[in-house]
Amino acid sequence: MSLYSRKELLAAGALALAALVMGLALGVLGWTLFAAAAAGLVYQHRDLRKFVRWAKKPLRRPKFANEGLQQASRSLRRSLKQARRRTHEALQQTSHFRGVTAALPDAAILVDGDGNIESFNDASVALLHLKRKDTGKHLGTLLRHPDAIRLLNQETPDPTAEFSSPFIEGQRLELRRVPVAKNQDLILARDVTHLNRLLSMRQDFVANVSHELRTPLTIIVGYLEAIEDEVLDEATLRRLVSKLGSPTHRMQALVDDLLMLTRLESSPAPEPGDLTAIDVKQLVGGVVDDLAGMAGNGHRITQRMSCGLRVLGLEKELHSACTNLITNAIKYSPQGGEVSISWTAGDDGATLEVTDEGVGIAPEHLSRLTERFYRVDLAGARVRGGTGLGLAIVKHVLKRHNSQLQIESEVGKGSRFYCQFRPDQLQAQN
């Protein structure tokens, strides 16, 4: 594109011709040509000064007498506006991307084709201990694990990698590579420690259920095979059949507890309309009467039910929780030991407590007592067996009643199991 238009070139030519003619006529050709050139320069200098001023803010609409400058400035203005629009769109996309990644609970790191960090969200700081100065570094050098490096270098077809965290002992991390653009990947990292623990617990649960059912089933199958012997007399047959009761009852108790636990875990929290005012003193008294045969004459069961308040709850579930707590206390108390049950009121509500004089539980076991099938092999425990689900049922019952099982124990001195109910969960006796 020429800086001057045809019209401007013709005007400059006419000015030069007029200066030439005038110069020849007056005999001062040099001066007239100089004057014509000076006039042209002044004219051009005025537009050039306007162009310089416009170039400082080129998004304004240009206005120049010089047609060439006018066209050039218009073309430049259009290019700048298009570039500005593209930049604005890119910034909006970047801002949106950062907003999305900032809302993610997992770490999100944007890396280039070589695995170098371009940007990351706040969760990456907490989970991977990234710092702003790490931008530009290879992510693998910070994670320092072969599986992570192979994933970042795209040396494996698997888009995920799991490995132990180099920052927190016992933590397991999972990385996932997601292509987002050419030579650009999004690396998602999350803590899978809890998920792995749940999977492990599920596997342990299946193994424990299989083990708990295998023993009584083996006994039943053995007796049934013996009963099939045609030479058995009636007395022997009756004796063998009577022995089927114990393993059968054990299997039934296990199935009942499993069904109860499954219902507690899967059912929604009870609605206020489902709750009834339960007389705890009467409830505990009924449970103690039911367990009188288990306690026999060897245990002293005392009840200190000084609180006259009732609990708003589900009677069947609270009955099951009380039964399991008192059964547990009797089971792990020595012959002649005292099991104490109390229901007391305080400023923060009411407390149901079961204490025993048993052998006690070591501190390392306390946090796991409410896990399914978790048992502590305590020397001196009077009764063995049980399904191993009792305290798990208690935990879930209390959770559905907005309470929590608290356990205190000292080896050789006994244990204390208690739970508290808030004032809004209590009702005075009629």
Disulfide bonds with the S-S distance in Angstrom:
none
